Amino acid sequence: MLKTKQNIKYTATLPESSVDELKMLAERKVIPSVNFAIREAIDIYITQTKKELYEKQMQEAGKDKMFLSRTIESNKDFSFVDSEVGGDW
């Protein structure tokens, strides 16, 4: 069965000036709609926040001797396979 993304209505409070700016951009056809811009901004924010979280987790993992050991061993295990394709994927 094909799953589709469901939308929910959620009320948020935004500065009036931001909403006015978005309306002006939509009227000038710079953006498709205020709703589109808000959704796009949220997607960008979530992506950036997850990236920052991942980087923080990797920095912490870099301090873990067991993680580093497993990573080095895994790299050694795949070094032959990587050389078969010349390093290009």
N, CA, C and O atoms as a printed pandas DataFrame, in Angstrom:
     atom_number atom_name residue_name chain_id  residue_number  x_coord  y_coord  z_coord
0              1         N          MET        A               1    0.831   -1.159    0.000
1              2        CA          MET        A               1    0.000    0.000    0.000
2              3         C          MET        A               1    0.895    1.249    0.000
3              4         O          MET        A               1    1.876    1.321    0.740
4              5         N          LEU        A               2    0.546    2.209   -0.825
5              6        CA          LEU        A               2    1.295    3.445   -0.943
6              7         C          LEU        A               2    0.904    4.401    0.174
7              8         O          LEU        A               2   -0.270    4.726    0.352
8              9         N          LYS        A               3    1.906    4.844    0.921
9             10        CA          LYS        A               3    1.637    5.799    1.993
10            11         C          LYS        A               3    1.922    7.204    1.464
11            12         O          LYS        A               3    2.920    7.431    0.778
12            13         N          THR        A               4    1.055    8.119    1.783
13            14        CA          THR        A               4    1.259    9.507    1.401
14            15         C          THR        A               4    1.499   10.334    2.651
15            16         O          THR        A               4    1.074    9.971    3.748
16            17         N          LYS        A               5    2.179   11.439    2.469
17            18        CA          LYS        A               5    2.401   12.337    3.600
18            19         C          LYS        A               5    1.082   12.984    3.958
19            20         O          LYS        A               5    0.350   13.469    3.095
20            21         N          GLN        A               6    0.800   12.983    5.219
21            22        CA          GLN        A               6   -0.409   13.641    5.686
22            23         C          GLN        A               6   -0.041   14.993    6.262
23            24         O          GLN        A               6    0.995   15.148    6.909
24            25         N          ASN        A               7   -0.880   15.946    6.024
25            26        CA          ASN        A               7   -0.692   17.274    6.585
26            27         C          ASN        A               7   -1.635   17.442    7.764
27            28         O          ASN        A               7   -2.746   16.912    7.775
28            29         N          ILE        A               8   -1.174   18.182    8.744
29            30        CA          ILE        A               8   -2.041   18.526    9.860
30            31         C          ILE        A               8   -2.028   20.040   10.003
31            32         O          ILE        A               8   -1.046   20.701    9.663
32            33         N          LYS        A               9   -3.109   20.569   10.499
33            34        CA          LYS        A               9   -3.155   21.999   10.767
34            35         C          LYS        A               9   -2.555   22.226   12.145
35            36         O          LYS        A               9   -2.858   21.514   13.101
36            37         N          TYR        A              10   -1.704   23.228   12.221
37            38        CA          TYR        A              10   -1.049   23.559   13.477
38            39         C          TYR        A              10   -0.964   25.074   13.550
39            40         O          TYR        A              10   -0.530   25.722   12.598
40            41         N          THR        A              11   -1.365   25.623   14.643
41            42        CA          THR        A              11   -1.337   27.070   14.803
42            43         C          THR        A              11   -0.002   27.494   15.398
43            44         O          THR        A              11    0.443   26.955   16.411
44            45         N          ALA        A              12    0.619   28.455   14.760
45            46        CA          ALA        A              12    1.873   29.010   15.254
46            47         C          ALA        A              12    1.756   30.529   15.244
47            48         O          ALA        A              12    1.018   31.096   14.439
48            49         N          THR        A              13    2.467   31.165   16.116
49            50        CA          THR        A              13    2.468   32.620   16.178
50            51         C          THR        A              13    3.743   33.138   15.515
51            52         O          THR        A              13    4.853   32.753   15.885
52            53         N          LEU        A              14    3.564   34.009   14.538
53            54        CA          LEU        A              14    4.693   34.574   13.803
54            55         C          LEU        A              14    4.663   36.090   13.926
55            56         O          LEU        A              14    3.599   36.684   14.102
56            57         N          PRO        A              15    5.819   36.708   13.834
57            58        CA          PRO        A              15    5.825   38.173   13.864
58            59         C          PRO        A              15    5.039   38.725   12.665
59            60         O          PRO        A              15    5.138   38.214   11.550
60            61         N          GLU        A              16    4.270   39.761   12.922
61            62        CA          GLU        A              16    3.453   40.367   11.865
62            63         C          GLU        A              16    4.308   40.799   10.689
63            64         O          GLU        A              16    3.912   40.635    9.535
64            65         N          SER        A              17    5.479   41.351   10.973
65            66        CA          SER        A              17    6.355   41.825    9.896
66            67         C          SER        A              17    6.807   40.675    8.987
67            68         O          SER        A              17    6.942   40.850    7.776
68            69         N          SER        A              18    7.036   39.511    9.573
69            70        CA          SER        A              18    7.441   38.353    8.761
70            71         C          SER        A              18    6.304   37.909    7.848
71            72         O          SER        A              18    6.519   37.605    6.675
72            73         N          VAL        A              19    5.111   37.875    8.390
73            74        CA          VAL        A              19    3.950   37.476    7.589
74            75         C          VAL        A              19    3.716   38.497    6.473
75            76         O          VAL        A              19    3.426   38.121    5.337
76            77         N          ASP        A              20    3.842   39.779    6.796
77            78        CA          ASP        A              20    3.677   40.819    5.777
78            79         C          ASP        A              20    4.704   40.666    4.657
79            80         O          ASP        A              20    4.376   40.798    3.478
80            81         N          GLU        A              21    5.947   40.387    5.039
81            82        CA          GLU        A              21    7.010   40.182    4.038
82            83         C          GLU        A              21    6.686   38.989    3.142
83            84         O          GLU        A              21    6.842   39.061    1.923
84            85         N          LEU        A              22    6.240   37.903    3.747
85            86        CA          LEU        A              22    5.896   36.712    2.963
86            87         C          LEU        A              22    4.720   36.979    2.027
87            88         O          LEU        A              22    4.720   36.528    0.881
88            89         N          LYS        A              23    3.725   37.708    2.512
89            90        CA          LYS        A              23    2.582   38.051    1.655
90            91         C          LYS        A              23    3.023   38.889    0.468
91            92         O          LYS        A              23    2.561   38.677   -0.653
92            93         N          MET        A              24    3.914   39.838    0.713
93            94        CA          MET        A              24    4.429   40.687   -0.363
94            95         C          MET        A              24    5.181   39.844   -1.388
95            96         O          MET        A              24    5.021   40.036   -2.593
96            97         N          LEU        A              25    5.994   38.920   -0.913
97            98        CA          LEU        A              25    6.738   38.046   -1.834
98            99         C          LEU        A              25    5.794   37.167   -2.639
99           100         O          LEU        A              25    6.034   36.921   -3.821
100          101         N          ALA        A              26    4.733   36.693   -2.017
101          102        CA          ALA        A              26    3.752   35.870   -2.724
102          103         C          ALA        A              26    3.000   36.697   -3.757
103          104         O          ALA        A              26    2.765   36.230   -4.871
104          105         N          GLU        A              27    2.619   37.925   -3.398
105          106        CA          GLU        A              27    1.923   38.798   -4.347
106          107         C          GLU        A              27    2.783   39.098   -5.561
107          108         O          GLU        A              27    2.273   39.200   -6.677
108          109         N          ARG        A              28    4.073   39.237   -5.353
109          110        CA          ARG        A              28    5.012   39.516   -6.449
110          111         C          ARG        A              28    5.446   38.250   -7.186
111          112         O          ARG        A              28    6.273   38.302   -8.096
112          113         N          LYS        A              29    4.884   37.130   -6.786
113          114        CA          LYS        A              29    5.169   35.826   -7.412
114          115         C          LYS        A              29    6.626   35.397   -7.236
115          116         O          LYS        A              29    7.158   34.641   -8.050
116          117         N          VAL        A              30    7.269   35.883   -6.170
117          118        CA          VAL        A              30    8.634   35.452   -5.848
118          119         C          VAL        A              30    8.583   34.075   -5.204
119          120         O          VAL        A              30    9.465   33.243   -5.418
120          121         N          ILE        A              31    7.541   33.845   -4.416
121          122        CA          ILE        A              31    7.283   32.542   -3.805
122          123         C          ILE        A              31    5.868   32.133   -4.178
123          124         O          ILE        A              31    5.021   32.994   -4.412
124          125         N          PRO        A              32    5.595   30.830   -4.239
125          126        CA          PRO        A              32    4.248   30.399   -4.614
126          127         C          PRO        A              32    3.168   30.830   -3.619
127          128         O          PRO        A              32    2.056   31.178   -4.017
128          129         N          SER        A              33    3.499   30.806   -2.324
129          130        CA          SER        A              33    2.515   31.170   -1.301
130          131         C          SER        A              33    3.221   31.325    0.043
131          132         O          SER        A              33    4.358   30.894    0.233
132          133         N          VAL        A              34    2.505   31.955    0.962
133          134        CA          VAL        A              34    3.029   32.096    2.329
134          135         C          VAL        A              34    3.197   30.710    2.941
135          136         O          VAL        A              34    4.211   30.424    3.577
136          137         N          ASN        A              35    2.216   29.868    2.751
137          138        CA          ASN        A              35    2.267   28.509    3.292
138          139         C          ASN        A              35    3.488   27.757    2.756
139          140         O          ASN        A              35    4.191   27.083    3.509
140          141         N          PHE        A              36    3.732   27.878    1.455
141          142        CA          PHE        A              36    4.886   27.214    0.852
142          143         C          PHE        A              36    6.184   27.672    1.521
143          144         O          PHE        A              36    7.038   26.855    1.867
144          145         N          ALA        A              37    6.320   28.993    1.698
145          146        CA          ALA        A              37    7.547   29.532    2.276
146          147         C          ALA        A              37    7.756   29.051    3.706
147          148         O          ALA        A              37    8.876   28.727    4.103
148          149         N          ILE        A              38    6.683   29.007    4.470
149          150        CA          ILE        A              38    6.797   28.542    5.856
150          151         C          ILE        A              38    7.192   27.072    5.884
151          152         O          ILE        A              38    8.065   26.679    6.658
152          153         N          ARG        A              39    6.556   26.259    5.047
153          154        CA          ARG        A              39    6.894   24.826    5.004
154          155         C          ARG        A              39    8.340   24.622    4.560
155          156         O          ARG        A              39    9.053   23.787    5.115
156          157         N          GLU        A              40    8.766   25.384    3.561
157          158        CA          GLU        A              40   10.143   25.289    3.063
158          159         C          GLU        A              40   11.131   25.684    4.165
159          160         O          GLU        A              40   12.148   25.017    4.358
160          161         N          ALA        A              41   10.833   26.753    4.875
161          162        CA          ALA        A              41   11.709   27.201    5.961
162          163         C          ALA        A              41   11.816   26.152    7.057
163          164         O          ALA        A              41   12.895   25.917    7.601
164          165         N          ILE        A              42   10.698   25.528    7.374
165          166        CA          ILE        A              42   10.710   24.476    8.399
166          167         C          ILE        A              42   11.533   23.285    7.936
167          168         O          ILE        A              42   12.302   22.726    8.719
168          169         N          ASP        A              43   11.387   22.886    6.677
169          170        CA          ASP        A              43   12.186   21.773    6.144
170          171         C          ASP        A              43   13.678   22.087    6.224
171          172         O          ASP        A              43   14.477   21.243    6.630
172          173         N          ILE        A              44   14.045   23.302    5.835
173          174        CA          ILE        A              44   15.452   23.704    5.890
174          175         C          ILE        A              44   15.949   23.706    7.334
175          176         O          ILE        A              44   17.054   23.237    7.609
176          177         N          TYR        A              45   15.152   24.223    8.242
177          178        CA          TYR        A              45   15.531   24.273    9.659
178          179         C          TYR        A              45   15.727   22.869   10.223
179          180         O          TYR        A              45   16.712   22.609   10.915
180          181         N          ILE        A              46   14.801   21.972    9.933
181          182        CA          ILE        A              46   14.900   20.598   10.433
182          183         C          ILE        A              46   16.150   19.927    9.878
183          184         O          ILE        A              46   16.890   19.278   10.618
184          185         N          THR        A              47   16.387   20.082    8.578
185          186        CA          THR        A              47   17.563   19.476    7.950
186          187         C          THR        A              47   18.850   19.995    8.590
187          188         O          THR        A              47   19.745   19.213    8.911
188          189         N          GLN        A              48   18.942   21.303    8.773
189          190        CA          GLN        A              48   20.139   21.903    9.364
190          191         C          GLN        A              48   20.322   21.452   10.814
191          192         O          GLN        A              48   21.440   21.148   11.230
192          193         N          THR        A              49   19.249   21.409   11.574
193          194        CA          THR        A              49   19.334   21.000   12.972
194          195         C          THR        A              49   19.764   19.544   13.093
195          196         O          THR        A              49   20.571   19.202   13.957
196          197         N          LYS        A              50   19.225   18.685   12.226
197          198        CA          LYS        A              50   19.629   17.267   12.243
198          199         C          LYS        A              50   21.100   17.119   11.861
199          200         O          LYS        A              50   21.810   16.289   12.428
200          201         N          LYS        A              51   21.557   17.918   10.906
201          202        CA          LYS        A              51   22.964   17.878   10.503
202          203         C          LYS        A              51   23.856   18.281   11.670
203          204         O          LYS        A              51   24.867   17.631   11.934
204          205         N          GLU        A              52   23.484   19.351   12.368
205          206        CA          GLU        A              52   24.258   19.800   13.525
206          207         C          GLU        A              52   24.267   18.742   14.626
207          208         O          GLU        A              52   25.291   18.523   15.272
208          209         N          LEU        A              53   23.130   18.089   14.838
209          210        CA          LEU        A              53   23.049   17.025   15.838
210          211         C          LEU        A              53   23.960   15.861   15.449
211          212         O          LEU        A              53   24.681   15.323   16.290
212          213         N          TYR        A              54   23.926   15.472   14.166
213          214        CA          TYR        A              54   24.773   14.382   13.681
214          215         C          TYR        A              54   26.254   14.728   13.877
215          216         O          TYR        A              54   27.037   13.896   14.333
216          217         N          GLU        A              55   26.627   15.962   13.528
217          218        CA          GLU        A              55   28.023   16.373   13.696
218          219         C          GLU        A              55   28.444   16.317   15.162
219          220         O          GLU        A              55   29.560   15.904   15.476
220          221         N          LYS        A              56   27.552   16.730   16.050
221          222        CA          LYS        A              56   27.843   16.682   17.482
222          223         C          LYS        A              56   28.012   15.226   17.940
223          224         O          LYS        A              56   28.920   14.909   18.709
224          225         N          GLN        A              57   27.130   14.356   17.460
225          226        CA          GLN        A              57   27.220   12.935   17.820
226          227         C          GLN        A              57   28.520   12.317   17.282
227          228         O          GLN        A              57   29.133   11.486   17.952
228          229         N          MET        A              58   28.935   12.716   16.087
229          230        CA          MET        A              58   30.178   12.189   15.527
230          231         C          MET        A              58   31.391   12.696   16.305
231          232         O          MET        A              58   32.369   11.968   16.478
232          233         N          GLN        A              59   31.328   13.936   16.770
233          234        CA          GLN        A              59   32.419   14.454   17.603
234          235         C          GLN        A              59   32.518   13.674   18.903
235          236         O          GLN        A              59   33.617   13.371   19.368
236          237         N          GLU        A              60   31.380   13.351   19.486
237          238        CA          GLU        A              60   31.368   12.543   20.706
238          239         C          GLU        A              60   31.871   11.132   20.425
239          240         O          GLU        A              60   32.639   10.572   21.207
240          241         N          ALA        A              61   31.433   10.562   19.306
241          242        CA          ALA        A              61   31.871    9.209   18.945
242          243         C          ALA        A              61   33.376    9.176   18.713
243          244         O          ALA        A              61   34.028    8.168   18.985
244          245         N          GLY        A              62   33.927   10.279   18.212
245          246        CA          GLY        A              62   35.365   10.352   17.974
246          247         C          GLY        A              62   36.179   10.264   19.252
247          248         O          GLY        A              62   37.386   10.025   19.206
248          249         N          LYS        A              63   35.535   10.453   20.382
249          250        CA          LYS        A              63   36.205   10.342   21.681
250          251         C          LYS        A              63   36.083    8.924   22.255
251          252         O          LYS        A              63   36.714    8.598   23.261
252          253         N          ASP        A              64   35.278    8.099   21.616
253          254        CA          ASP        A              64   35.007    6.736   22.089
254          255         C          ASP        A              64   36.005    5.766   21.456
255          256         O          ASP        A              64   35.974    5.538   20.247
256          257         N          LYS        A              65   36.878    5.203   22.268
257          258        CA          LYS        A              65   37.928    4.321   21.748
258          259         C          LYS        A              65   37.369    3.084   21.064
259          260         O          LYS        A              65   37.933    2.620   20.073
260          261         N          MET        A              66   36.270    2.542   21.578
261          262        CA          MET        A              66   35.663    1.357   20.951
262          263         C          MET        A              66   35.092    1.717   19.571
263          264         O          MET        A              66   35.237    0.942   18.626
264          265         N          PHE        A              67   34.455    2.865   19.451
265          266        CA          PHE        A              67   33.921    3.307   18.166
266          267         C          PHE        A              67   35.052    3.477   17.155
267          268         O          PHE        A              67   34.947    3.035   16.010
268          269         N          LEU        A              68   36.132    4.120   17.589
269          270        CA          LEU        A              68   37.266    4.327   16.688
270          271         C          LEU        A              68   37.871    2.997   16.262
271          272         O          LEU        A              68   38.232    2.824   15.098
272          273         N          SER        A              69   37.983    2.072   17.181
273          274        CA          SER        A              69   38.527    0.753   16.863
274          275         C          SER        A              69   37.656    0.039   15.831
275          276         O          SER        A              69   38.175   -0.513   14.860
276          277         N          ARG        A              70   36.333    0.046   16.034
277          278        CA          ARG        A              70   35.420   -0.594   15.081
278          279         C          ARG        A              70   35.488    0.073   13.714
279          280         O          ARG        A              70   35.432   -0.602   12.687
280          281         N          THR        A              71   35.608    1.390   13.702
281          282        CA          THR        A              71   35.680    2.126   12.444
282          283         C          THR        A              71   36.951    1.775   11.679
283          284         O          THR        A              71   36.912    1.564   10.466
284          285         N          ILE        A              72   38.063    1.713   12.376
285          286        CA          ILE        A              72   39.334    1.368   11.738
286          287         C          ILE        A              72   39.290   -0.066   11.206
287          288         O          ILE        A              72   39.745   -0.326   10.093
288          289         N          GLU        A              73   38.749   -0.989   11.987
289          290        CA          GLU        A              73   38.634   -2.385   11.543
290          291         C          GLU        A              73   37.727   -2.494   10.322
291          292         O          GLU        A              73   38.033   -3.230    9.383
292          293         N          SER        A              74   36.635   -1.779   10.332
293          294        CA          SER        A              74   35.705   -1.798    9.190
294          295         C          SER        A              74   36.384   -1.242    7.951
295          296         O          SER        A              74   36.215   -1.774    6.854
296          297         N          ASN        A              75   37.145   -0.182    8.120
297          298        CA          ASN        A              75   37.869    0.404    6.999
298          299         C          ASN        A              75   38.856   -0.603    6.410
299          300         O          ASN        A              75   38.978   -0.716    5.191
300          301         N          LYS        A              76   39.556   -1.333    7.275
301          302        CA          LYS        A              76   40.495   -2.362    6.809
302          303         C          LYS        A              76   39.758   -3.467    6.065
303          304         O          LYS        A              76   40.232   -3.946    5.035
304          305         N          ASP        A              77   38.600   -3.875    6.579
305          306        CA          ASP        A              77   37.817   -4.944    5.954
306          307         C          ASP        A              77   37.384   -4.596    4.538
307          308         O          ASP        A              77   37.278   -5.479    3.687
308          309         N          PHE        A              78   37.135   -3.332    4.280
309          310        CA          PHE        A              78   36.639   -2.920    2.970
310          311         C          PHE        A              78   37.714   -2.343    2.061
311          312         O          PHE        A              78   37.415   -1.961    0.930
312          313         N          SER        A              79   38.937   -2.272    2.519
313          314        CA          SER        A              79   39.991   -1.651    1.713
314          315         C          SER        A              79   40.230   -2.414    0.403
315          316         O          SER        A              79   40.496   -1.794   -0.626
316          317         N          PHE        A              80   40.138   -3.743    0.430
317          318        CA          PHE        A              80   40.335   -4.518   -0.796
318          319         C          PHE        A              80   39.200   -4.272   -1.774
319          320         O          PHE        A              80   39.439   -4.064   -2.963
320          321         N          VAL        A              81   37.982   -4.293   -1.290
321          322        CA          VAL        A              81   36.813   -4.066   -2.148
322          323         C          VAL        A              81   36.883   -2.686   -2.780
323          324         O          VAL        A              81   36.603   -2.528   -3.968
324          325         N          ASP        A              82   37.255   -1.685   -1.988
325          326        CA          ASP        A              82   37.364   -0.326   -2.510
326          327         C          ASP        A              82   38.409   -0.237   -3.610
327          328         O          ASP        A              82   38.224    0.493   -4.584
328          329         N          SER        A              83   39.505   -0.972   -3.465
329          330        CA          SER        A              83   40.561   -0.907   -4.468
330          331         C          SER        A              83   40.129   -1.547   -5.785
331          332         O          SER        A              83   40.671   -1.203   -6.835
332          333         N          GLU        A              84   39.163   -2.474   -5.754
333          334        CA          GLU        A              84   38.679   -3.113   -6.975
334          335         C          GLU        A              84   37.952   -2.138   -7.888
335          336         O          GLU        A              84   37.967   -2.315   -9.106
336          337         N          VAL        A              85   37.335   -1.146   -7.346
337          338        CA          VAL        A              85   36.610   -0.172   -8.158
338          339         C          VAL        A              85   37.405    1.115   -8.337
339          340         O          VAL        A              85   36.890    2.093   -8.879
340          341         N          GLY        A              86   38.622    1.120   -7.896
341          342        CA          GLY        A              86   39.474    2.283   -8.072
342          343         C          GLY        A              86   39.048    3.485   -7.238
343          344         O          GLY        A              86   39.425    4.618   -7.536
344          345         N          GLY        A              87   38.274    3.239   -6.211
345          346        CA          GLY        A              87   37.845    4.329   -5.349
346          347         C          GLY        A              87   36.709    5.155   -5.906
347          348         O          GLY        A              87   36.220    6.053   -5.220
348          349         N          ASP        A              88   36.263    4.885   -7.142
349          350        CA          ASP        A              88   35.149    5.646   -7.739
350          351         C          ASP        A              88   33.880    4.836   -7.642
351          352         O          ASP        A              88   33.851    3.655   -7.990
352          353         N          TRP        A              89   32.841    5.471   -7.172
353          354        CA          TRP        A              89   31.544    4.796   -7.077
354          355         C          TRP        A              89   30.627    5.347   -8.087
355          356         O          TRP        A              89   29.477    4.916   -8.178
